[in-house]
Amino acid sequence: MSKELLTPDFIFESSWEVCNKVGGIYTVLSTRAKTLQEAFHDRVIFIGPDFWKEKESPYFCEDKSLLAEWQWQAKEQGLKVRAGRWTVPGEPIAILVDFNPYFEKKNEIYGWLWENYGVDSLHAYGDYDEASMFSYAAGLVAESLYHFINGKTEMGDEKQVVYHANEWMCGLGALYLNSNVPEIATIFTTHATSIGRSIAGNQKPLYDYLFAYNGDQMAGELNMQSKHSIEKQTAHHVDCFTTVSDITANECMELLDRPVDVVLPNGFDNSFVPKSQAFGRKRRLARKKMLQVANALTGEQLDDDTIIVSTSGRYEFRNKGIDVFVEAMNRLLRDRNLNKPVLAFIVVPGWVGEPRQDLQERLKDSSNVNSEPLEVPMITHWLHNMGHDNVLNMMKFYDMHNRHEDKVKVIFLPCYLDGKDGILNLTYYDVVLGNDLCIYPSYYEPWGYTPLEAVAFKVPCITTDLAGFGLWANKEFGHPGELKDGVKVIHRTDYNYSEVADIIKDTVSDFSHLTQKEIETCRKNADALSKKALWSEFIKFYYQAYDIALRKARARMQSFKNR
């Protein structure tokens, strides 16, 4: 790290996903926490929403002695906060804030936001109000903490503080600090532009027409005015604007009319990847359980020679390429070159009802060998919307019913894998570990944690060059990734859906002919690539962002003094 870079004394980082496991940003922050904690030793403080009124959070351990004097001061100021530790590697300090008291001031806050920054909150709906009130509360917490810390220092020896806001949900807090505590250097990271995701999710071609889209106009057309507005104004007013990949940086330039200052790729902490002997044992156990569930559901006798593949992520049918995955598996059914049976899992949380009792009963009786499939042998849990589910409807359209003669069996696992789902009872990482090949044919994927997690567990994967991770992998390889490199990176465009499905089909088919030695080479290269994406490699980009923000804040304060 260059000696010239300015480094903060304290980092306050806010996100809706601090101690709140709802999406990929949780993984970004929670795995990076250890690296920052090692460098800053309790001078990195995460600020998140406090939802945990009735029951205790599994991700947060309250400690009333932490920042005890400040907690007392915060209470006097009317802030409802709890301080403690985020229960992730590194155990950084986390402050959870109750944002409900600010709803009664909502119109006043939105009025201030419009007058000072031109943010349009009139068209707000859904989660906009909740996120905004949290963001405002997080800004108040940062302001209070800043004054507390600097109240303890000598005049002229003020501590340099960076406030890092993640996603549009934390934009309001960054703008509040920009206006009320200009001494704090602000960073804003958009992990995906709200309007870009919306364009892609609404079946519109994003990439070929990106240069021609007007972000404000599209926000009006897609009823996204408020989210787009707070995101755009935050991007324009913070000291340092960042995103997670080159592909999203281009999107920010076109749709938010602001170039990013630095790209912050998402790293990984591999401390929870099992070591040698445990790794092999956990992999064998996972495969055994996955095959057991598939056999109980379909009435088959699939053995360990079966190729297990999967796709996973959020249930964004087109954006995550779930549609292409089903298409590819359907084509693989008729591939005469396929050398082994394939068991394909779709691990995507849907509107899940309950675990199937008929399946649970079969799994309990391990001595009973079943030759008949269960009713609807494609799904492990009943859904609330069986008739309207995209995955099931596409499989029904293609007449994919996991028949005895089908060499490819596709199973939808529509729940969060926390080890307590009632059927598989494995964690998500255990399931990844049991795969031979993971497939993520994303159409819209600013970074792509799922392929990074796969290679960290030595599982070769297929992704696309519309995913930030896929582009990064190509750059590392110096050529489009092939399976032997550990990651096959397929070129994807707005219009080559069918070609992508064919390439996936052919790649799985080719994989079925690989020797054990060739498979081991794929696995070894996947592991080697994952080591290049550890936080120890990527944290340097954060130091660049801190430096940019601190220099801007310093210049701002200097200009105030010179007035």
C-alpha positions in Angstrom: 0.0 0.0 0.0 1.4 3.4 -1.0 2.5 5.6 1.8 0.9 8.7 0.2 -2.7 7.4 0.6 -4.7 9.1 3.3 -6.2 6.6 5.7 -9.2 7.2 7.9 -9.0 7.0 11.7 -12.6 5.6 11.8 -14.8 4.0 9.2 -18.6 4.0 9.6 -20.3 1.7 7.1 -24.1 1.5 6.7 -26.2 -1.0 4.9 -29.7 -2.5 5.1 -27.9 -5.9 5.3 -25.7 -5.3 8.4 -26.7 -8.1 10.7 -29.6 -8.7 8.3 -29.0 -11.7 6.0 -31.3 -10.9 3.0 -29.0 -10.8 0.0 -25.5 -10.7 -1.6 -24.5 -7.4 0.1 -24.5 -9.3 3.4 -21.8 -11.6 2.0 -19.8 -8.6 0.7 -19.8 -6.8 4.1 -19.6 -9.8 6.4 -16.6 -11.4 4.6 -14.8 -8.1 4.2 -15.3 -7.2 7.9 -12.4 -9.5 9.1 -9.9 -7.8 6.8 -10.9 -4.4 7.9 -11.1 -5.4 11.6 -7.5 -6.7 11.4 -6.4 -3.3 10.0 -8.5 -1.0 12.1 -9.1 -2.8 15.4 -12.6 -1.7 16.4 -12.3 1.5 14.5 -14.6 0.1 11.8 -18.2 0.4 12.9 -21.1 -1.1 11.0 -24.6 0.5 11.2 -27.7 -1.6 10.4 -31.4 -1.7 11.0 -32.8 -3.1 14.3 -35.6 -5.5 13.5 -35.1 -7.8 16.4 -37.7 -6.7 18.9 -39.3 -10.0 19.8 -36.5 -12.4 19.4 -32.7 -12.1 19.5 -30.8 -11.7 16.2 -28.7 -14.7 15.2 -26.2 -12.3 13.6 -25.8 -9.8 16.4 -24.5 -10.1 20.0 -25.4 -7.1 22.1 -22.8 -5.7 24.5 -23.9 -2.8 26.7 -20.3 -2.1 27.7 -19.2 -1.3 24.1 -19.1 2.5 23.6 -21.1 2.7 26.9 -20.6 6.5 27.3 -21.7 7.2 23.7 -24.7 4.8 24.1 -25.8 6.9 27.1 -25.3 10.2 25.1 -27.2 8.7 22.1 -30.1 7.9 24.3 -30.1 11.5 25.6 -30.2 12.6 22.0 -33.3 10.5 21.4 -31.6 7.8 19.3 -32.7 4.2 20.0 -29.6 2.1 19.4 -28.0 -1.1 20.5 -24.3 -1.7 20.3 -22.6 -5.1 20.0 -20.7 -7.4 17.8 -21.6 -8.8 14.4 -21.3 -12.5 14.7 -19.1 -13.0 11.6 -15.3 -13.6 11.3 -13.5 -10.6 12.9 -16.5 -9.8 15.1 -16.6 -6.1 14.2 -18.6 -3.5 16.2 -22.2 -3.2 14.9 -24.7 -0.6 16.0 -28.4 -1.4 15.2 -30.8 1.5 15.1 -34.5 1.6 15.5 -35.8 3.8 12.6 -39.5 3.6 13.4 -39.7 6.9 15.3 -38.8 8.8 12.2 -41.9 7.8 10.2 -43.8 10.7 11.8 -41.2 13.1 10.4 -41.2 11.4 6.9 -42.8 14.3 5.0 -40.5 16.9 6.6 -37.4 14.7 5.8 -38.6 14.2 2.2 -39.3 18.0 1.9 -35.7 18.8 3.1 -34.4 16.2 0.6 -36.2 17.8 -2.3 -35.2 21.4 -1.4 -31.6 20.6 -0.9 -30.9 17.8 -3.4 -33.9 17.7 -5.8 -34.7 14.1 -4.7 -38.2 13.1 -5.9 -39.8 11.0 -3.1 -43.4 11.7 -4.4 -43.6 8.4 -6.3 -42.3 6.3 -3.5 -43.8 2.9 -2.9 -42.8 -0.5 -1.5 -39.6 -0.5 0.6 -38.7 3.1 -0.2 -40.1 4.6 3.0 -38.7 1.9 5.3 -35.2 2.1 3.7 -35.2 5.9 3.8 -36.1 6.2 7.5 -33.4 3.7 8.3 -30.9 5.7 6.2 -31.8 8.9 7.9 -31.4 7.2 11.4 -28.0 5.8 10.3 -26.9 9.3 9.3 -28.0 10.6 12.8 -26.0 7.7 14.4 -22.9 8.6 12.4 -23.2 12.3 13.3 -23.6 11.5 17.0 -20.6 9.1 16.9 -18.4 11.6 15.0 -19.0 14.3 17.6 -18.5 11.9 20.5 -15.1 10.7 19.0 -13.9 14.2 18.3 -15.2 15.5 21.6 -12.5 13.3 23.2 -9.6 14.7 21.1 -7.5 17.8 21.4 -8.4 20.8 19.2 -6.7 20.5 15.8 -6.3 16.7 16.3 -9.7 15.8 14.9 -10.1 12.2 13.8 -10.6 11.6 10.1 -13.9 9.7 9.5 -15.2 8.0 6.4 -18.9 7.2 6.1 -19.5 4.4 3.5 -23.1 4.0 2.3 -24.2 0.9 0.4 -27.0 1.0 -2.2 -29.7 3.5 -2.8 -31.2 2.4 0.6 -28.4 4.3 2.4 -28.3 7.3 0.1 -30.4 9.6 2.3 -28.0 9.2 5.3 -25.0 10.1 3.1 -26.7 13.3 1.8 -27.7 14.2 5.4 -24.1 14.0 6.5 -22.9 15.8 3.4 -25.1 18.7 4.4 -24.8 18.6 8.2 -21.4 17.2 9.0 -19.2 18.2 6.0 -16.1 17.1 8.0 -17.1 13.4 7.3 -15.8 12.0 4.0 -18.6 10.1 2.2 -18.4 7.1 -0.1 -21.4 5.6 -1.9 -21.3 2.1 -3.5 -24.1 1.1 -5.9 -24.0 -2.7 -6.1 -26.4 -2.6 -9.1 -28.2 0.5 -10.4 -31.9 0.3 -9.6 -32.9 1.4 -13.1 -30.4 -1.0 -14.8 -31.8 -4.0 -12.9 -35.3 -2.9 -13.7 -34.7 -2.5 -17.4 -33.1 -6.0 -17.5 -35.9 -7.5 -15.4 -38.6 -6.0 -17.6 -37.4 -8.0 -20.7 -35.9 -4.9 -22.3 -32.5 -5.2 -24.0 -30.0 -3.4 -21.7 -26.6 -3.7 -23.3 -27.0 -2.9 -27.0 -29.1 0.2 -26.2 -27.3 1.3 -23.0 -25.8 4.3 -24.8 -29.3 5.4 -25.9 -31.2 5.0 -22.6 -31.9 8.1 -20.5 -31.9 7.0 -16.9 -34.5 9.7 -15.8 -36.8 8.9 -18.7 -36.6 5.1 -18.1 -37.3 5.6 -14.3 -40.5 7.4 -15.3 -41.5 4.6 -17.7 -40.8 1.8 -15.2 -42.2 3.6 -12.2 -38.8 3.8 -10.5 -38.5 7.6 -10.1 -37.9 7.7 -6.3 -35.3 5.0 -6.1 -33.5 6.2 -9.2 -33.6 9.8 -7.9 -32.0 9.1 -4.5 -29.4 6.9 -6.1 -28.5 9.4 -8.8 -28.3 12.4 -6.4 -26.2 10.5 -3.9 -23.8 9.4 -6.7 -23.4 13.1 -7.7 -23.0 14.6 -4.2 -20.8 12.1 -2.3 -17.0 12.5 -2.1 -16.3 9.2 -3.8 -18.7 7.2 -6.0 -18.0 3.5 -6.5 -19.4 0.3 -7.9 -18.4 -3.4 -8.0 -17.3 -4.1 -11.6 -16.3 -2.5 -14.9 -19.6 -3.6 -16.5 -21.7 -1.7 -13.8 -19.3 1.3 -14.0 -20.4 1.6 -17.6 -24.0 1.4 -16.5 -23.5 4.1 -13.9 -22.0 6.4 -16.5 -24.9 6.0 -18.9 -27.9 5.8 -16.5 -26.7 7.9 -13.5 -24.7 10.4 -15.7 -21.7 10.1 -13.3 -18.5 8.2 -13.8 -17.4 6.1 -10.8 -14.2 7.2 -9.0 -13.0 3.6 -8.4 -14.3 0.1 -8.9 -14.4 -2.0 -5.7 -14.6 -5.7 -6.8 -16.2 -8.1 -4.3 -13.7 -10.3 -2.6 -14.1 -13.4 -0.5 -12.9 -14.7 2.9 -12.2 -18.4 2.5 -11.7 -19.1 6.2 -14.8 -21.2 6.3 -13.8 -23.5 3.4 -13.1 -26.8 5.1 -9.5 -28.0 5.1 -8.3 -31.2 3.4 -9.8 -34.2 5.3 -12.9 -32.3 6.5 -13.4 -31.0 2.9 -13.5 -34.6 1.4 -15.8 -35.8 4.2 -18.2 -32.9 3.9 -18.3 -33.3 0.1 -19.1 -37.0 0.3 -21.8 -36.4 2.9 -23.4 -33.6 0.8 -23.4 -35.7 -2.4 -24.9 -38.7 -0.5 -27.7 -36.5 0.9 -28.4 -34.8 -2.5 -28.7 -38.2 -4.2 -30.8 -39.6 -1.4 -33.3 -36.7 -1.8 -33.4 -37.0 -5.6 -33.9 -40.8 -5.4 -36.7 -40.5 -2.9 -38.4 -37.9 -5.0 -38.1 -39.6 -8.4 -38.0 -43.3 -7.4 -34.6 -43.7 -9.1 -31.3 -45.3 -8.0 -28.9 -42.6 -8.9 -25.4 -43.4 -7.6 -22.2 -41.4 -7.0 -21.3 -41.7 -10.7 -24.0 -39.1 -11.3 -22.9 -35.6 -12.4 -24.4 -33.1 -9.9 -24.9 -29.6 -11.2 -26.8 -26.6 -9.9 -27.7 -23.0 -10.3 -28.6 -20.6 -7.4 -29.1 -17.0 -6.4 -32.1 -14.7 -6.1 -35.3 -15.6 -7.9 -34.8 -13.2 -10.8 -35.9 -15.6 -13.6 -34.3 -13.8 -16.5 -31.6 -11.7 -14.8 -30.0 -14.7 -13.1 -30.3 -16.9 -16.2 -32.6 -19.4 -14.5 -34.6 -19.6 -17.7 -31.5 -20.4 -19.7 -30.5 -23.1 -17.2 -33.9 -24.9 -17.6 -33.6 -24.5 -21.4 -30.1 -26.0 -21.3 -31.2 -29.0 -19.2 -34.1 -29.6 -21.5 -31.8 -29.8 -24.5 -29.4 -32.0 -22.6 -32.2 -34.5 -22.2 -31.9 -35.2 -25.9 -28.1 -35.0 -26.1 -26.8 -38.4 -27.4 -23.3 -37.5 -26.4 -24.1 -37.4 -22.7 -22.0 -40.1 -21.0 -23.4 -40.1 -17.4 -26.7 -39.3 -15.7 -27.1 -35.7 -14.6 -28.8 -34.4 -11.5 -29.6 -30.7 -11.7 -30.7 -28.6 -8.8 -32.3 -25.2 -9.0 -31.5 -23.6 -5.6 -33.5 -20.5 -5.6 -35.8 -19.3 -2.7 -39.4 -19.1 -4.0 -42.6 -18.4 -2.2 -42.1 -21.5 -0.2 -44.9 -23.1 1.8 -43.8 -26.2 3.7 -41.5 -29.2 3.2 -43.3 -32.1 1.5 -44.5 -34.6 4.1 -44.5 -37.5 1.5 -40.9 -36.8 0.8 -40.0 -36.6 4.5 -41.6 -40.0 5.1 -39.6 -41.6 2.3 -36.4 -40.1 3.6 -37.0 -41.3 7.2 -37.3 -44.9 6.0 -33.9 -45.5 4.5 -34.3 -49.3 4.2 -37.2 -48.9 1.7 -36.1 -48.7 -1.9 -38.7 -46.8 -3.9 -39.2 -47.5 -7.6 -42.2 -45.2 -8.1 -41.8 -41.4 -8.3 -43.8 -39.1 -6.0 -46.4 -36.8 -7.4 -44.7 -33.7 -8.9 -41.2 -35.2 -8.7 -39.5 -32.0 -9.6 -39.9 -30.0 -6.3 -38.8 -30.6 -2.6 -41.2 -28.1 -0.9 -44.7 -27.1 -1.7 -45.1 -23.5 -2.9 -47.9 -21.0 -2.2 -48.1 -20.2 -6.0 -47.6 -23.6 -7.6 -49.7 -22.6 -10.7 -47.8 -19.3 -11.2 -44.2 -20.3 -10.5 -41.8 -19.6 -13.4 -39.6 -22.6 -12.9 -42.4 -25.1 -12.6 -44.3 -23.6 -15.6 -41.3 -23.7 -17.8 -40.6 -27.3 -16.9 -44.3 -28.2 -17.5 -44.2 -26.4 -20.9 -41.2 -28.5 -21.9 -42.8 -31.7 -20.5 -39.9 -32.1 -18.1 -41.3 -34.5 -15.4 -38.2 -36.5 -14.3 -39.3 -39.7 -16.0 -37.5 -43.0 -15.5 -36.0 -42.9 -19.0 -34.7 -39.2 -18.6 -30.9 -39.1 -18.2 -31.3 -35.6 -16.8 -33.3 -35.1 -13.6 -34.1 -31.4 -12.6 -35.1 -30.7 -9.0 -36.3 -27.3 -7.7 -35.2 -26.6 -4.1 -37.1 -23.4 -3.4 -35.9 -22.4 0.0 -33.1 -20.7 1.9 -30.6 -23.4 2.8 -29.8 -22.8 6.5 -29.4 -26.5 7.4 -33.0 -26.6 8.8 -35.2 -26.7 5.6 -36.8 -30.0 6.6 -35.7 -32.0 3.5 -32.1 -31.6 2.6 -31.0 -30.0 6.0 -27.7 -28.9 4.5 -26.4 -25.3 4.4 -26.0 -23.6 1.1 -22.2 -24.0 1.2 -22.5 -27.7 1.8 -24.7 -28.0 -1.2 -22.2 -26.1 -3.4 -19.5 -28.4 -2.1 -21.4 -31.5 -3.3 -21.6 -30.3 -6.9 -19.4 -31.4 -9.8 -20.3 -28.2 -11.8 -22.1 -25.0 -11.0 -23.9 -23.0 -13.7 -24.7 -19.3 -13.5 -25.7 -18.0 -17.0 -26.6 -14.5 -15.8 -28.0 -11.8 -18.0 -27.7 -9.1 -15.4 -25.1 -9.6 -12.7 -23.0 -6.6 -11.5 -20.5 -8.9 -9.8 -21.6 -12.5 -9.2 -20.8 -14.0 -5.8 -22.3 -17.4 -6.7 -19.5 -18.3 -9.2 -16.9 -17.0 -6.8 -18.3 -19.1 -4.0 -18.3 -22.2 -6.2 -14.6 -21.8 -7.2 -13.7 -21.2 -3.6 -15.1 -24.7 -2.9 -13.0 -26.1 -5.8 -16.1 -26.5 -8.0 -15.6 -25.5 -11.6 -18.4 -23.3 -12.9 -20.0 -21.8 -16.0 -20.8 -18.0 -16.0 -21.1 -15.3 -18.6 -19.2 -12.1 -19.6 -22.3 -10.1 -18.6 -21.4 -10.9 -14.9 -18.6 -8.7 -13.4 -16.9 -11.9 -12.1 -16.9 -13.4 -15.5 -15.3 -10.3 -17.0 -12.7 -10.3 -14.2 -12.0 -14.0 -14.7 -11.4 -13.4 -18.4 -9.0 -10.6 -17.6 -7.1 -12.8 -15.1 -6.8 -15.7 -17.7 -5.9 -13.4 -20.6 -8.5 -15.2 -22.7 -12.2 -16.2 -22.5 -12.3 -18.7 -19.7 -12.7 -22.4 -20.5 -13.7 -25.3 -18.2 -10.1 -26.5 -17.9 -9.3 -23.0 -16.4 -11.8 -23.7 -13.6 -14.4 -21.2 -15.0 -16.1 -21.3 -18.4 -17.1 -17.8 -19.4 -19.7 -17.7 -22.1 -20.1 -14.6 -24.3 -23.7 -13.4 -23.7 -25.6 -10.6 -25.4 -29.1 -9.2 -25.4 -30.1 -11.7 -28.1 -28.1 -15.0 -28.0 -30.2 -16.8 -25.3 -30.5 -20.0 -27.5 -26.7 -20.1 -28.3 -25.9 -19.8 -24.5 -28.3 -22.7 -23.7 -26.5 -24.8 -26.4 -23.0 -24.0 -25.0 -24.1 -25.0 -21.5 -25.6 -28.2 -22.8 -22.4 -29.0 -24.7 -20.2 -28.1 -21.8 -22.0 -30.4 -19.4 -21.9 -33.1 -22.1 -18.2 -32.6 -22.6 -17.7 -32.7 -18.8 -19.3 -36.2 -18.7 -16.4 -37.5 -20.8 -13.6 -36.0 -18.7 -11.2 -38.4 -16.9 -10.7 -38.1 -13.2 -7.3 -36.4 -13.8 -8.9 -33.8 -16.1 -11.6 -33.1 -13.5 -8.9 -32.6 -10.8 -7.2 -30.1 -13.1 -10.4 -28.1 -13.4 -10.9 -28.2 -9.7 -7.3 -27.2 -9.0 -7.5 -24.2 -11.4 -10.9 -23.1 -9.9 -9.3 -23.1 -6.5 -6.3 -21.1 -7.8 -8.5 -18.5 -9.3 -10.5 -18.0 -6.1 -7.2 -17.2 -4.2 -6.8 -14.2 -6.5 -10.2 -12.9 -5.4 -9.6 -12.9 -1.6 -10.2 -9.7 0.3 -6.4 -9.6 1.0 -6.1 -9.0 -2.8 -9.0 -6.6 -3.3 -8.9 -4.4 -0.1 -6.4 -2.1 -1.8 -9.2 -0.7 -3.9 -11.0 0.4 -0.7 -7.9 2.2 0.5 -8.0 4.1 -2.8 -11.6 5.0 -2.2 -10.9 6.2 1.3 -8.1 8.3 0.0 -10.2 10.0 -2.7 -13.0 10.7 -0.2 -10.7 12.1 2.5 -8.9 14.4 0.1 -12.3 15.8 -1.1 -13.5 16.3 2.5 -10.2 18.0 3.4 -10.4 20.4 0.4 -14.0 21.2 1.3 -13.1 22.1 4.9 -10.2 24.1 3.6 -12.4 26.1 1.3 -14.8 26.8 4.3 -11.9 28.1 6.3 -10.8 30.4 3.5 -14.2 32.0 3.1 
